[in-house]
Amino acid sequence: MFDEHKLRLGDTVEIEGETWVWEAVRRGSEAKLRRDGSVDDWLVVSVPELLSHAGSARRASDVSLRPAGGDWPADVQDMEKHLLEAFRGIPMDPTAISSRAQYDPAMTTQEQRIASKVSEIAGTSLARSRRTLYNLWDAYNSDGVAGLDARMHRKSKKRLTIAKADPRLVAGHRSSAR
């Protein structure tokens, strides 16, 4: 199912209106891109950045490859950074030289990093439980930023639920049914 949607070497990615061809992976974490039609115009980006421009490495056909209106929502981009820091130790700050101590994989376990992240984002709009962070990480691993967006911004039909605590709603609902 996923094979037809995999991002492969030689695929093109649009970055700021220009087409780039994915040529190689350097050091396991950087993607080397060549401007389409050029022989010597190169760009090196992190693999997460490549995936953010491409949409994802893999995706199911029901997950959008790119956002409909341009960039991914800010909360999705922020959550991606938080997840990469918690699960892989990749600093959120692109200019950071190394991981923060509480997220350094050499000094902490994954459970410690997850607990630190849950504490760090508590009280913010990104606050999530430990289990939810794992679910978001699974979505990110399977469908990249597109999966993360789909998980964080579900597009289900809204339902009207009748609150048992408010008798006016229940009474209004019963009277309209007659």
C-alpha positions in Angstrom: 0.0 0.0 0.0 2.7 2.5 1.0 5.2 1.5 -1.8 3.5 3.6 -4.4 3.8 6.7 -2.2 7.4 6.4 -0.9 9.8 9.3 -1.3 12.8 8.0 -3.1 16.2 9.3 -4.3 15.6 11.1 -7.6 12.2 12.4 -6.6 11.6 16.1 -6.9 10.6 18.5 -4.1 9.4 22.1 -4.5 11.1 24.5 -2.0 10.2 28.2 -2.2 8.9 27.9 -5.7 12.0 26.1 -7.1 12.2 22.4 -8.0 15.0 20.3 -6.3 16.0 16.7 -7.0 16.9 14.5 -4.0 20.3 13.2 -4.9 21.8 11.7 -1.7 21.7 11.3 2.1 24.7 12.5 4.1 25.6 11.4 7.6 22.2 9.7 7.9 20.4 12.9 8.8 21.0 15.3 5.9 19.4 15.3 2.4 21.5 16.6 -0.5 19.4 18.2 -3.2 20.4 19.5 -6.6 18.4 22.2 -8.3 16.5 20.6 -11.2 18.2 21.4 -14.5 21.5 22.4 -12.9 24.7 20.5 -12.6 26.4 22.4 -9.7 23.7 24.1 -7.7 23.3 22.1 -4.4 21.3 22.4 -1.2 21.7 20.4 2.0 18.8 20.2 4.3 17.9 18.0 7.3 15.8 15.0 6.6 12.9 16.4 8.7 13.1 19.6 6.6 13.0 17.6 3.4 10.0 15.7 4.6 8.3 18.9 5.6 8.6 20.2 2.0 7.7 16.8 0.5 4.8 16.2 2.9 6.0 12.8 4.1 8.2 9.9 3.3 5.3 7.5 3.2 1.6 8.1 3.3 -1.7 6.4 2.8 -3.8 7.6 -0.1 -6.2 9.3 2.4 -3.5 11.5 3.9 -2.7 14.7 2.0 0.8 14.9 0.6 0.8 18.7 1.1 -1.4 21.1 3.1 -4.2 22.6 1.1 -3.3 26.2 1.9 0.5 26.3 1.9 2.5 25.6 5.0 1.6 23.2 7.7 -0.2 24.7 10.7 2.1 26.2 13.3 1.0 23.8 16.0 1.8 20.8 13.7 5.3 22.2 13.0 5.9 22.9 16.7 4.7 19.4 17.6 7.1 17.9 15.0 10.0 19.7 16.7 8.9 18.5 20.2 8.5 14.9 19.0 11.9 14.9 17.3 13.5 16.3 20.4 11.8 13.8 22.7 12.2 10.6 20.6 15.5 11.3 18.8 17.2 14.0 20.8 17.2 16.4 17.8 17.3 20.0 19.3 14.3 22.2 18.6 16.5 25.1 17.9 18.2 24.7 14.5 21.2 26.7 15.7 21.8 24.5 18.7 25.1 22.6 18.8 23.8 19.7 20.8 20.7 18.4 22.6 19.5 19.9 25.8 20.6 17.7 28.8 17.1 16.3 29.5 16.8 15.2 25.8 20.3 13.9 25.2 19.9 10.2 24.1 23.3 9.4 25.5 22.4 10.6 29.0 18.7 9.8 29.2 16.3 7.0 28.4 13.4 7.5 26.1 10.9 7.3 29.0 12.8 10.1 30.8 12.8 12.2 27.6 9.0 11.6 27.2 8.4 12.5 30.8 10.4 15.7 30.4 8.5 16.6 27.3 5.1 16.0 28.9 6.2 18.3 31.8 7.6 20.9 29.4 4.5 21.3 27.3 2.0 21.0 30.2 -0.1 24.1 30.4 0.5 25.1 26.8 -1.8 24.6 23.8 0.4 21.6 22.8 -0.1 19.8 26.2 -0.5 16.1 25.6 -0.3 13.0 27.7 2.5 10.4 27.4 0.2 8.0 25.5 -0.8 10.8 23.0 2.8 11.7 22.3 3.4 8.0 21.4 0.3 8.0 19.1 1.5 11.2 17.5 5.0 9.7 17.0 3.5 6.7 15.4 1.5 8.9 13.0 4.6 10.9 12.2 6.7 7.8 11.5 4.1 6.3 9.2 3.0 9.4 7.3 5.4 12.2 8.2 4.1 15.8 8.9 1.0 14.9 6.9 0.1 12.2 9.3 0.8 14.4 12.3 -1.5 17.1 10.8 -4.2 14.5 10.1 -3.9 13.2 13.7 -3.9 16.7 15.3 -6.6 18.2 13.1 -9.2 15.5 12.5 -11.7 16.4 9.9 -14.6 14.4 11.2 -18.2 15.5 11.2 -19.3 17.5 14.2 -22.1 16.0 16.2 -24.5 17.7 18.5 -24.6 16.0 21.8 -27.3 16.6 24.3 -25.9 17.4 27.7 -27.6 15.5 30.5 -26.7 18.3 33.0 -28.7 21.0 31.2 -32.4 20.2 31.5 -33.3 23.0 29.0 -31.5 21.2 26.2 -33.1 17.9 27.0 -36.6 19.5 27.4 -36.1 21.4 24.1 -35.0 18.2 22.3 -38.0 16.2 23.6 -40.5 18.9 22.7 -39.3 19.2 19.2 -39.6 15.5 18.6 -43.4 15.6 19.1 
